Amino acid sequence: MTRLKNNSKQILIVCFFSAFILLPQLNQHAIIAGGDSSFHWNRIYDAMMQIKNGNFQYFVSMYGFSQSGRIVNALYGPYIAYFNGFLLLIAGSWFKYQLLSDWVVNVIASFSMMYLLRKNNVSRNYSLLISLLFITTYSISTWTLNQQFMAWGTAIMPLGIAAGTRMVRDLNNPISIPELTIGVTLIIQTHMLSALFLIIILIFFFVIGWIKSNNRLKMFRDLLISILCTLLLTGNIWGSFLEIYGTNALLAPFHNSTPLTNGVVNFTLENSQLTFILVIVLSVQVSLLLMLYKKMATNNKLATILGISFLCLSTQLVPWNKLFNEFPAISVIQFPYRFLGPAFILLLLGLGMSLMSLSEYSINKFDVKNLLLLICLCLSTFSLLGEVQNKSAAWSTNRVLSSQYNVQQKAYGNNLRNMFMSKDTGVVLNNVWKSAPDYLPSNGQNIKKTALLYNDYSKQIISNNKFSKLVKNGKMFISWKSNSTKPVLLNVVKYKHTNIELNGENLLEKNYELTDIGAIIIHPKYGNNLLILNYKASSWFKLVLLISVFSMIGLILLLGIITIKKNNYIKSYIEN
């Protein structure tokens, strides 16, 4: 009963704290529109409209992105997009959605971090304080402040790392198949770059665990089973990549050619990504590693060393400009400060384990380390509250947006604020946009510079939105009246498996042309014209998607059965 009471208290504290740090935004009734807000809000709006209208189209956007038929969600966490679409649907406005989604990210981050700490035998008090401290780090708060979706991946990452620490902590049963499978599956379904970071971390833990293991055959067998289960559960993700990249040449996301000046953690006191108080907290753990290395547990050493490595990778200590230009594949990272997420998780985990291993210094039976942690949490919280306050302040200005990086707008002041607050959540997306050409189809030749592609997208898709569009039965109906038979540029794009029908006739490749970003040019007839667009995925993908969905349902049912049995056991234990 005491354990249940303690759990309830911690849940309430986490939920309250996750809302408390949003108070400056709530009090100003402000929407924080960061640099990535337009991109993600378009794909969330598309998912919401699919749910609302029952017109489901897994691949192409028929509501968001100016109803351009471009592919985004299928390559960028489709299920988490639908989850956010559901949040937007129940919230009813962007303001309520933003507060709700911010709160959800904070809660997920705190509980997943707490799970990691508790699995590594860190006390309840330390786990609670450190998990709350984790919420205040840039890698989580960046969803609130800038709408960077990596916050969702970072929030889930501790679940996967917990499976990694087990490989070193429990030499008799180093791999829990459900724990490893769920941890990796959730992050792959959420954010691919975060998944890549997690897999790299798991490899290190697996190698050390393999060396120390008492039963390597069982460890290897359980790993293979977990990989197979993960492949089944994430078939929709890798299947989408094979389906789309296997038949199209896509424009890559933004290539950052100067990451050292635009994308790393700077060593300055004004740095908002790595605040002074967090530098102190992380420095304490690094110092403990240097002083107590021989006495430290293997998990603590490994977590701390990996954390330091990821932290260094996020800074100017690495020649990122040269690496990005000489090895283009590495530039998928875009901004090296993204390494901060795993660095924070690993170093905070190490700190929790170090606090447990230190002898108990107390004043009047009060743990001094708890007090110091609480002081650090308060300072970090005040710093974050200041950031939220500053970002919210832009709402009352004429520009309204807190960041205008690569963002264009044609509405300002009260006009734009009213659009944001409108129950018609699609209105504002037509007045504020980011012309990012990510994942648009290309002929693969004469690729223009990023700035030119942004300009082409704005002209061909955003400004060219002069057609009537209707979505029905998973198809988009585009109609317009033409005064001539001259070629017309439609503000919709075509992928290899996008099917287009003009005035009742299926169009072959010879019947249309495509621009450098895949926009369709057709020859209309004089008078009324109707083009029907839909995406027909390969038959093999439909099978893979079906297997993935049924695997997910099976996993949920299995977890439900396990939870019911566990609750019955706890209930009988309490009664006896």
Backbone torsions as a table, in degrees:
resi	resn	phi	psi	omega
1	MET	NA	-39.7	178.6
2	THR	-63.0	-40.0	179.2
3	ARG	-62.9	-42.5	179.4
4	LEU	-64.2	-39.8	179.6
5	LYS	-65.2	-42.0	178.5
6	ASN	-64.2	-41.5	178.2
7	ASN	-61.6	-42.0	-180.0
8	SER	-63.5	-40.3	178.7
9	LYS	-62.7	-44.6	-178.7
10	GLN	-65.7	-39.1	178.2
11	ILE	-61.5	-44.6	179.8
12	LEU	-64.4	-40.9	179.9
13	ILE	-63.6	-45.4	179.9
14	VAL	-62.1	-46.2	-178.8
15	CYS	-63.6	-40.8	179.7
16	PHE	-68.4	-46.6	-178.3
17	PHE	-62.4	-40.0	-179.5
18	SER	-62.0	-29.3	176.9
19	ALA	-86.7	-34.3	-176.1
20	PHE	-58.5	-41.7	-176.4
21	ILE	-72.2	-6.4	177.3
22	LEU	-97.0	-1.2	-175.6
23	LEU	-56.9	-42.1	178.7
24	PRO	-57.9	-37.0	178.5
25	GLN	-72.2	-42.6	179.7
26	LEU	-63.3	-43.5	-177.9
27	ASN	-65.0	-33.2	178.4
28	GLN	-87.7	-3.4	-177.1
29	HIS	49.5	47.5	-171.5
30	ALA	-111.5	144.2	169.8
31	ILE	-98.7	129.7	176.4
32	ILE	-94.8	107.2	-178.9
33	ALA	-104.1	96.9	-179.0
34	GLY	-84.1	-172.9	-175.9
35	GLY	-64.9	-28.2	-177.9
36	ASP	-100.9	2.2	-173.5
37	SER	-62.2	-46.2	-176.3
38	SER	-60.2	-44.0	-178.5
39	PHE	-61.1	-50.5	-176.6
40	HIS	-74.1	-35.0	179.3
41	TRP	-66.4	-32.1	176.6
42	ASN	-64.6	-43.9	-178.1
43	ARG	-74.3	-29.6	175.6
44	ILE	-71.4	-40.4	176.9
45	TYR	-61.9	-41.0	178.8
46	ASP	-60.5	-45.0	179.3
47	ALA	-65.2	-39.8	179.6
48	MET	-62.8	-43.7	-179.0
49	MET	-67.5	-33.5	175.5
50	GLN	-62.5	-45.5	179.3
51	ILE	-64.9	-45.1	-176.4
52	LYS	-63.1	-41.5	-174.9
53	ASN	-98.8	-6.9	-179.6
54	GLY	69.9	17.2	176.3
55	ASN	-101.5	89.3	-174.9
56	PHE	-91.5	126.5	175.2
57	GLN	-135.5	106.7	-171.0
58	TYR	-65.2	-34.3	-171.6
59	PHE	-95.3	-68.7	-169.1
60	VAL	-87.9	150.5	179.4
61	SER	-82.8	117.2	-179.9
62	MET	-108.9	-4.4	177.8
63	TYR	-123.6	-46.3	-179.9
64	GLY	-84.7	174.6	177.9
65	PHE	53.2	47.3	178.6
66	SER	58.0	28.8	179.9
67	GLN	51.4	46.6	-173.2
68	SER	-89.2	-7.8	-179.1
69	GLY	73.9	16.8	179.4
70	ARG	-80.4	155.7	-179.9
71	ILE	-97.7	122.8	175.8
72	VAL	-134.6	-60.6	-172.9
73	ASN	-59.0	-36.4	-178.5
74	ALA	-61.5	-24.3	-179.8
75	LEU	-106.7	1.6	-172.5
76	TYR	-140.8	65.0	175.7
77	GLY	63.0	67.6	-177.1
78	PRO	-60.2	-43.0	-177.2
79	TYR	-68.3	-39.1	179.0
80	ILE	-70.2	-27.4	174.9
81	ALA	-67.7	-42.8	177.5
82	TYR	-65.2	-36.7	177.3
83	PHE	-61.9	-45.3	177.7
84	ASN	-68.0	-33.6	175.7
85	GLY	-62.4	-38.0	176.9
86	PHE	-66.1	-39.9	177.1
87	LEU	-61.3	-42.4	178.7
88	LEU	-64.7	-38.0	-179.1
89	LEU	-63.8	-44.7	-178.7
90	ILE	-77.5	-25.8	178.8
91	ALA	-74.2	-43.2	175.3
92	GLY	89.0	-13.1	177.7
93	SER	-154.1	161.3	-178.7
94	TRP	-66.8	-34.1	179.6
95	PHE	-63.5	-50.3	-179.9
96	LYS	-66.7	-37.4	178.6
97	TYR	-62.9	-43.8	-176.9
98	GLN	-62.1	-45.5	178.1
99	LEU	-62.0	-42.1	-179.0
100	LEU	-66.0	-47.0	-178.5
101	SER	-68.1	-36.8	176.1
102	ASP	-59.9	-45.5	-179.8
103	TRP	-63.2	-42.0	179.8
104	VAL	-62.1	-45.3	178.7
105	VAL	-60.5	-44.8	179.9
106	ASN	-61.2	-43.8	-179.6
107	VAL	-64.8	-46.4	179.1
108	ILE	-59.4	-46.0	-178.8
109	ALA	-60.0	-45.0	-177.7
110	SER	-65.4	-47.3	-177.6
111	PHE	-69.4	-35.8	178.7
112	SER	-69.3	-37.8	176.6
113	MET	-67.0	-40.0	178.4
114	MET	-63.5	-38.5	177.8
115	TYR	-61.2	-44.8	179.2
116	LEU	-61.0	-45.5	-178.1
117	LEU	-66.7	-44.9	-178.7
118	ARG	-65.8	-36.1	177.4
119	LYS	-65.1	-23.6	178.4
120	ASN	-103.1	26.0	170.3
121	ASN	63.3	30.9	172.9
122	VAL	-86.2	136.5	-174.7
123	SER	-60.2	161.7	-178.6
124	ARG	-59.3	-45.9	-177.1
125	ASN	-62.5	-49.3	178.6
126	TYR	-61.4	-43.7	-178.3
127	SER	-60.4	-42.3	-179.6
128	LEU	-64.2	-49.3	-177.6
129	LEU	-64.7	-41.5	-179.6
130	ILE	-69.4	-37.8	179.2
131	SER	-66.7	-35.0	175.5
132	LEU	-69.8	-37.6	176.6
133	LEU	-62.5	-36.7	178.9
134	PHE	-60.0	-37.6	178.8
135	ILE	-60.4	-34.1	-174.9
136	THR	-81.1	-6.1	179.7
137	THR	-72.8	156.3	-177.3
138	TYR	-59.4	-36.5	-174.6
139	SER	-65.0	-21.6	175.3
140	ILE	-100.0	-45.9	-176.9
141	SER	-68.6	-13.4	-179.3
142	THR	-65.3	-20.8	173.6
143	TRP	-69.6	-40.6	177.4
144	THR	-68.1	-43.0	-170.8
145	LEU	-87.0	-30.4	-173.3
146	ASN	-136.5	-3.7	-176.7
147	GLN	58.8	38.5	173.9
148	GLN	-84.2	120.6	-170.9
149	PHE	-70.9	-12.9	179.1
150	MET	-62.5	-20.0	177.2
151	ALA	-59.5	-36.9	178.7
152	TRP	-64.7	-42.4	178.3
153	GLY	-66.0	-41.5	179.3
154	THR	-65.7	-35.8	179.6
155	ALA	-62.8	-33.2	-177.7
156	ILE	-88.7	-23.1	-172.0
157	MET	-53.7	-38.2	-179.9
158	PRO	-55.9	-29.6	178.6
159	LEU	-62.6	-41.6	178.4
160	GLY	-71.3	-38.8	179.4
161	ILE	-65.4	-32.6	176.8
162	ALA	-58.9	-38.9	177.4
163	ALA	-66.7	-31.8	177.5
164	GLY	-69.9	-43.0	-179.1
165	THR	-65.4	-29.4	177.1
166	ARG	-61.4	-32.7	-178.5
167	MET	-61.7	-26.7	179.0
168	VAL	-101.7	-30.4	-174.9
169	ARG	-78.7	-39.9	-175.4
170	ASP	-115.6	91.1	-173.6
171	LEU	-73.9	-18.4	177.8
172	ASN	-84.0	-31.9	178.0
173	ASN	-136.5	69.3	-170.5
174	PRO	-69.2	-21.6	-178.9
175	ILE	-125.9	118.7	170.4
176	SER	-92.7	110.9	-175.0
177	ILE	-56.7	-47.3	178.4
178	PRO	-62.0	-42.6	-177.5
179	GLU	-63.6	-47.9	-179.3
180	LEU	-67.0	-43.2	-178.5
181	THR	-63.2	-47.8	-177.9
182	ILE	-66.0	-43.8	-178.9
183	GLY	-59.4	-46.2	-178.5
184	VAL	-74.0	-40.4	-179.8
185	THR	-60.8	-46.6	-178.2
186	LEU	-60.4	-40.5	-176.8
187	ILE	-76.9	-32.0	175.0
188	ILE	-66.3	-38.5	179.0
189	GLN	-70.4	-15.6	-174.4
190	THR	-102.7	-52.6	-172.8
191	HIS	-156.3	116.6	-171.3
192	MET	-67.7	-38.4	-179.7
193	LEU	-66.3	-39.9	175.5
194	SER	-61.9	-38.0	178.3
195	ALA	-63.4	-39.1	177.9
196	LEU	-62.6	-45.2	177.8
197	PHE	-60.2	-43.7	-179.1
198	LEU	-62.3	-43.9	-178.8
199	ILE	-62.6	-39.6	176.9
200	ILE	-60.7	-44.7	178.9
201	ILE	-62.8	-44.0	-178.9
202	LEU	-63.3	-33.9	178.7
203	ILE	-61.1	-44.1	179.9
204	PHE	-63.4	-45.0	179.5
205	PHE	-65.4	-37.3	179.6
206	PHE	-64.6	-43.6	-179.2
207	VAL	-60.6	-47.2	179.1
208	ILE	-65.8	-42.0	178.4
209	GLY	-63.4	-38.7	178.6
210	TRP	-62.1	-43.0	179.7
211	ILE	-63.1	-39.5	-175.4
212	LYS	-92.9	-7.8	-171.0
213	SER	-62.3	145.8	174.7
214	ASN	-88.5	-15.2	-178.2
215	ASN	-147.0	83.6	-175.2
216	ARG	-67.9	-33.3	-179.5
217	LEU	-63.3	-44.7	178.5
218	LYS	-64.9	-39.6	-179.7
219	MET	-62.5	-44.5	-179.2
220	PHE	-68.1	-40.4	179.3
221	ARG	-63.4	-45.2	179.7
222	ASP	-64.8	-34.3	177.9
223	LEU	-64.9	-44.7	179.8
224	LEU	-62.6	-41.4	178.4
225	ILE	-62.9	-42.7	180.0
226	SER	-64.3	-41.1	178.4
227	ILE	-63.1	-42.8	179.1
228	LEU	-62.6	-45.3	178.9
229	CYS	-62.3	-40.9	179.7
230	THR	-64.7	-40.5	177.9
231	LEU	-61.3	-40.4	178.4
232	LEU	-65.8	-42.5	-176.4
233	LEU	-74.3	-22.5	-178.4
234	THR	-111.6	21.2	-179.6
235	GLY	-57.1	-33.3	179.7
236	ASN	-65.1	-27.7	-178.8
237	ILE	-80.2	-60.2	-178.0
238	TRP	-68.3	-27.7	175.5
239	GLY	-65.3	-40.2	178.5
240	SER	-63.3	-42.7	179.1
241	PHE	-62.4	-42.7	178.0
242	LEU	-66.1	-42.0	-178.9
243	GLU	-62.3	-45.1	-172.7
244	ILE	-86.6	-50.3	-178.9
245	TYR	-71.8	-23.4	179.5
246	GLY	-73.0	-17.3	-176.8
247	THR	-124.0	-3.1	-177.5
248	ASN	-137.7	154.4	167.4
249	ALA	-100.3	112.1	-174.4
250	LEU	-102.1	148.6	173.9
251	LEU	-73.2	128.9	-178.1
252	ALA	-74.1	155.0	173.6
253	PRO	-58.7	168.6	-177.1
254	PHE	-46.0	128.2	176.5
255	HIS	-96.5	116.6	-179.5
256	ASN	-88.5	104.0	-176.6
257	SER	-83.8	-13.2	-179.7
258	THR	-130.6	62.6	-177.7
259	PRO	-61.6	-26.3	-178.4
260	LEU	-69.5	-24.4	177.0
261	THR	-104.7	-12.0	-178.0
262	ASN	-145.8	72.9	177.0
263	GLY	151.2	5.6	179.2
264	VAL	-118.6	164.8	175.8
265	VAL	-79.4	122.3	-179.4
266	ASN	-90.7	148.1	179.8
267	PHE	-87.6	72.6	179.1
268	THR	-135.8	154.1	179.8
269	LEU	-69.1	-24.5	-178.3
270	GLU	-83.6	-2.0	-175.2
271	ASN	-63.3	123.8	-178.6
272	SER	-88.8	-12.2	-179.0
273	GLN	-82.6	-33.6	178.3
274	LEU	-134.3	88.5	-174.3
275	THR	-68.4	162.5	-176.4
276	PHE	-59.7	-40.6	-178.3
277	ILE	-67.5	-36.4	178.0
278	LEU	-71.2	-31.6	174.6
279	VAL	-61.1	-42.3	179.2
280	ILE	-64.4	-46.6	-178.7
281	VAL	-59.8	-46.7	-178.9
282	LEU	-70.2	-33.4	178.6
283	SER	-65.9	-33.9	177.1
284	VAL	-59.9	-45.6	-179.3
285	GLN	-67.1	-38.8	177.5
286	VAL	-63.7	-40.8	178.8
287	SER	-64.3	-41.4	178.4
288	LEU	-62.6	-36.8	177.2
289	LEU	-61.7	-44.7	-178.6
290	LEU	-67.3	-36.8	-176.0
291	MET	-83.1	-34.3	-172.2
292	LEU	-118.2	27.5	-172.7
293	TYR	-55.0	-46.7	-176.5
294	LYS	-66.6	-28.8	-178.1
295	LYS	-89.4	-13.9	-175.7
296	MET	-71.5	145.1	174.4
297	ALA	-68.0	154.1	-177.4
298	THR	-57.7	-43.2	-180.0
299	ASN	-59.9	-40.0	179.9
300	ASN	-66.2	-45.1	178.6
301	LYS	-59.4	-49.2	-175.6
302	LEU	-64.9	-44.9	-180.0
303	ALA	-62.1	-42.8	-177.5
304	THR	-69.2	-44.2	179.7
305	ILE	-64.3	-42.8	176.5
306	LEU	-64.4	-40.3	178.7
307	GLY	-61.7	-43.9	177.5
308	ILE	-61.5	-41.5	-179.4
309	SER	-62.5	-46.7	178.8
310	PHE	-65.1	-36.0	178.6
311	LEU	-64.0	-43.8	178.3
312	CYS	-63.2	-38.7	179.8
313	LEU	-64.0	-22.5	-178.3
314	SER	-83.9	-3.6	-171.5
315	THR	-113.2	-175.1	178.9
316	GLN	-78.7	3.6	179.9
317	LEU	-72.0	-14.3	-179.5
318	VAL	-109.0	136.0	-179.9
319	PRO	-75.0	69.3	-172.6
320	TRP	-64.2	-35.8	179.7
321	ASN	-57.3	-47.1	-179.3
322	LYS	-66.6	-42.9	-178.8
323	LEU	-65.0	-42.4	-179.6
324	PHE	-63.7	-38.0	-176.1
325	ASN	-81.6	-32.2	-178.9
326	GLU	-87.2	-27.5	179.0
327	PHE	-127.9	82.1	-174.6
328	PRO	-54.0	-30.5	-178.5
329	ALA	-60.7	-31.7	-179.3
330	ILE	-68.4	-26.9	-175.4
331	SER	-67.4	-3.4	174.5
332	VAL	-60.1	-22.1	177.5
333	ILE	-65.1	-32.4	-179.3
334	GLN	64.8	-61.3	-176.8
335	PHE	-126.6	110.0	-177.5
336	PRO	-57.5	-20.7	178.3
337	TYR	-63.5	-10.5	176.6
338	ARG	-66.5	-16.4	175.0
339	PHE	-69.7	-12.4	-179.1
340	LEU	-61.0	-36.2	-177.8
341	GLY	-53.9	-62.0	178.3
342	PRO	-62.6	-30.9	178.9
343	ALA	-63.0	-47.1	178.4
344	PHE	-59.6	-47.0	-177.1
345	ILE	-60.0	-49.0	-175.5
346	LEU	-68.0	-41.3	-178.5
347	LEU	-72.7	-35.8	175.8
348	LEU	-68.8	-35.3	173.7
349	LEU	-62.0	-46.6	177.9
350	GLY	-59.7	-40.5	179.0
351	LEU	-61.9	-43.1	178.9
352	GLY	-60.6	-43.8	179.2
353	MET	-68.4	-35.0	178.5
354	SER	-65.9	-41.7	178.8
355	LEU	-61.3	-35.3	178.8
356	MET	-70.0	-31.1	-176.3
357	SER	-84.6	-18.2	179.4
358	LEU	-74.0	150.4	177.3
359	SER	-67.5	150.9	-174.8
360	GLU	-80.1	109.1	171.9
361	TYR	-96.9	127.8	-175.7
362	SER	-137.2	152.3	174.5
363	ILE	-123.2	114.8	-177.0
364	ASN	53.8	45.7	177.0
365	LYS	65.7	17.7	177.6
366	PHE	-108.3	129.9	-177.4
367	ASP	-71.1	117.0	-178.6
368	VAL	-62.6	-35.0	-178.4
369	LYS	-64.8	-35.0	174.5
370	ASN	-61.7	-41.8	-179.8
371	LEU	-64.1	-44.4	179.8
372	LEU	-64.4	-40.9	177.2
373	LEU	-61.9	-42.4	-179.4
374	LEU	-64.2	-40.2	177.4
375	ILE	-62.3	-45.4	178.9
376	CYS	-61.8	-40.7	179.0
377	LEU	-63.2	-44.1	-179.7
378	CYS	-62.3	-45.0	-179.8
379	LEU	-63.6	-43.1	179.5
380	SER	-66.7	-35.8	178.4
381	THR	-66.7	-43.1	178.1
382	PHE	-61.5	-38.4	178.2
383	SER	-63.1	-43.6	179.7
384	LEU	-67.7	-40.9	177.3
385	LEU	-58.2	-37.8	176.9
386	GLY	-64.8	-39.8	177.9
387	GLU	-64.2	-45.2	179.0
388	VAL	-62.2	-40.9	178.3
389	GLN	-60.8	-47.1	-178.0
390	ASN	-65.0	-42.6	179.7
391	LYS	-66.4	-37.8	-179.4
392	SER	-67.8	-26.3	-175.9
393	ALA	-62.3	-27.6	-179.3
394	ALA	-63.8	-23.5	-176.9
395	TRP	-59.6	-34.3	-176.3
396	SER	-87.4	-2.0	178.3
397	THR	-87.2	175.0	-178.7
398	ASN	-68.7	-32.4	-177.2
399	ARG	-78.7	-26.2	176.1
400	VAL	72.4	-43.7	-176.6
401	LEU	-73.4	138.8	178.3
402	SER	-79.3	-20.3	176.5
403	SER	-143.5	136.0	179.2
404	GLN	-116.0	21.6	-178.7
405	TYR	-66.4	113.6	-179.0
406	ASN	57.9	21.4	-179.9
407	VAL	-110.5	136.5	177.3
408	GLN	-114.4	148.8	-179.7
409	GLN	-146.0	148.2	177.1
410	LYS	-124.3	13.1	174.2
411	ALA	-135.5	147.5	-175.4
412	TYR	-141.4	169.3	172.5
413	GLY	55.1	-141.5	-176.9
414	ASN	-60.1	-33.5	178.9
415	ASN	-59.3	-46.2	-179.6
416	LEU	-72.5	-37.9	178.4
417	ARG	-61.4	-40.4	178.2
418	ASN	-64.9	-35.3	177.9
419	MET	-65.6	-42.2	179.3
420	PHE	-62.8	-36.0	-176.6
421	MET	-86.3	-9.0	-178.0
422	SER	-64.6	148.1	175.3
423	LYS	-71.1	-19.5	173.3
424	ASP	-84.8	90.2	-172.1
425	THR	-70.0	-7.2	180.0
426	GLY	-86.6	-19.1	-175.3
427	VAL	-60.6	-48.7	-174.9
428	VAL	-65.3	-27.7	-177.9
429	LEU	-68.8	-19.5	176.6
430	ASN	-87.1	-5.9	-177.6
431	ASN	-117.1	-12.3	175.1
432	VAL	-134.9	125.6	-177.3
433	TRP	-151.1	157.2	173.8
434	LYS	-117.0	119.0	-172.4
435	SER	-81.0	43.0	-178.7
436	ALA	-72.1	124.2	-177.8
437	PRO	-90.1	21.0	-177.1
438	ASP	-53.6	131.0	173.0
439	TYR	67.4	12.7	174.4
440	LEU	-74.4	149.3	-178.8
441	PRO	-73.2	146.5	-179.4
442	SER	-140.2	157.8	176.5
443	ASN	-79.4	-3.7	176.7
444	GLY	79.1	2.1	-178.6
445	GLN	-122.1	147.5	176.5
446	ASN	50.5	47.6	178.5
447	ILE	-63.4	127.8	-178.6
448	LYS	-78.2	168.0	173.8
449	LYS	-66.6	155.8	-175.8
450	THR	-54.5	-44.0	-178.1
451	ALA	-59.5	-40.4	179.6
452	LEU	-68.8	-37.9	178.4
453	LEU	-66.2	-39.1	175.8
454	TYR	-60.0	-42.1	-179.5
455	ASN	-66.7	-41.0	178.5
456	ASP	-63.0	-41.9	179.6
457	TYR	-63.3	-41.4	-179.8
458	SER	-63.6	-41.3	-178.5
459	LYS	-74.7	-47.1	-172.1
460	GLN	-79.5	-30.0	-175.2
461	ILE	-108.6	-54.8	-174.0
462	ILE	-71.3	-57.1	-175.6
463	SER	-74.1	-15.5	-176.0
464	ASN	-95.7	23.5	-175.1
465	ASN	-86.6	72.6	-174.8
466	LYS	-121.0	20.3	-177.0
467	PHE	-114.1	151.0	175.7
468	SER	-84.4	133.4	-176.4
469	LYS	-130.9	140.7	178.8
470	LEU	-137.6	135.1	178.8
471	VAL	-109.3	127.5	-178.7
472	LYS	-154.4	133.4	177.5
473	ASN	53.4	40.1	177.4
474	GLY	74.0	13.3	178.8
475	LYS	-124.2	152.2	177.0
476	MET	-110.9	126.9	-179.2
477	PHE	-104.5	116.7	-176.5
478	ILE	-111.8	119.2	-176.5
479	SER	-125.2	149.6	176.9
480	TRP	-163.7	163.8	178.4
481	LYS	-110.5	126.8	-177.4
482	SER	-110.2	136.7	178.7
483	ASN	-93.8	1.8	178.7
484	SER	-155.8	179.3	177.6
485	THR	-105.6	16.5	178.6
486	LYS	-68.6	152.8	-179.4
487	PRO	-55.9	141.4	-179.5
488	VAL	-121.8	133.3	176.0
489	LEU	-92.0	115.7	177.4
490	LEU	-89.5	148.7	179.6
491	ASN	-91.2	47.0	172.5
492	VAL	-132.0	150.6	-177.1
493	VAL	-111.5	158.0	-177.9
494	LYS	-123.8	128.5	170.9
495	TYR	-100.0	173.5	-175.9
496	LYS	-55.6	-42.3	-177.2
497	HIS	-97.6	12.1	171.9
498	THR	-78.1	126.0	-179.4
499	ASN	-99.4	129.2	179.5
500	ILE	-125.1	138.4	-178.7
501	GLU	-130.2	122.8	-178.2
502	LEU	-110.6	119.1	177.8
503	ASN	51.2	44.3	175.4
504	GLY	84.4	4.9	-177.2
505	GLU	-125.2	124.7	177.1
506	ASN	-63.0	132.3	-178.2
507	LEU	-92.6	131.4	173.8
508	LEU	-92.6	171.0	-176.5
509	GLU	-58.5	-31.9	-178.9
510	LYS	-73.7	-11.0	-175.9
511	ASN	-94.1	-1.5	-179.1
512	TYR	-150.1	167.4	174.6
513	GLU	-125.3	160.3	178.5
514	LEU	-125.8	142.0	176.5
515	THR	-79.9	-177.4	-178.7
516	ASP	-67.0	-14.6	176.2
517	ILE	-114.4	16.3	173.5
518	GLY	85.2	7.4	177.2
519	ALA	-68.2	144.1	-172.0
520	ILE	-89.7	131.9	173.3
521	ILE	-115.3	121.1	-178.0
522	ILE	-129.6	166.2	175.9
523	HIS	-102.0	108.6	-177.6
524	PRO	-81.7	171.6	170.8
525	LYS	-96.0	164.1	177.5
526	TYR	-70.7	130.8	179.8
527	GLY	102.5	-145.5	-176.2
528	ASN	-76.8	136.0	179.3
529	ASN	-128.8	147.5	178.8
530	LEU	-137.6	121.5	175.2
531	LEU	-113.5	129.0	179.2
532	ILE	-108.1	126.8	-177.4
533	LEU	-121.9	133.2	170.5
534	ASN	-153.4	164.9	-177.5
535	TYR	-110.7	127.1	179.2
536	LYS	-112.3	101.6	-178.6
537	ALA	-71.5	159.2	177.5
538	SER	-61.8	149.1	-178.6
539	SER	-62.3	-34.6	-179.7
540	TRP	-65.7	-34.2	179.1
541	PHE	-66.5	-39.5	179.2
542	LYS	-59.4	-37.9	177.6
543	LEU	-67.2	-44.2	179.2
544	VAL	-61.9	-42.7	179.6
545	LEU	-63.2	-40.7	179.5
546	LEU	-63.9	-44.0	178.5
547	ILE	-62.1	-42.2	179.7
548	SER	-61.9	-44.1	-179.1
549	VAL	-64.6	-46.3	179.9
550	PHE	-66.6	-33.8	176.3
551	SER	-64.9	-40.4	179.1
552	MET	-65.4	-43.3	178.1
553	ILE	-62.2	-43.1	178.3
554	GLY	-60.8	-41.1	179.0
555	LEU	-63.8	-43.8	180.0
556	ILE	-62.3	-42.5	178.3
557	LEU	-63.9	-41.7	179.1
558	LEU	-62.1	-45.5	178.8
559	LEU	-63.5	-37.0	177.4
560	GLY	-62.3	-43.8	179.0
561	ILE	-63.4	-44.4	179.5
562	ILE	-62.0	-41.8	-179.6
563	THR	-64.4	-42.7	179.4
564	ILE	-62.8	-44.8	179.2
565	LYS	-62.8	-40.2	-179.3
566	LYS	-66.4	-42.4	179.5
567	ASN	-65.2	-37.7	177.5
568	ASN	-65.5	-37.1	178.7
569	TYR	-66.1	-44.0	-179.9
570	ILE	-64.3	-40.5	-179.5
571	LYS	-63.2	-44.9	-180.0
572	SER	-67.5	-33.8	178.6
573	TYR	-65.1	-41.8	-179.6
574	ILE	-67.2	-42.6	-178.5
575	GLU	-65.3	-33.8	-179.9
576	ASN	-82.5	NA	NA
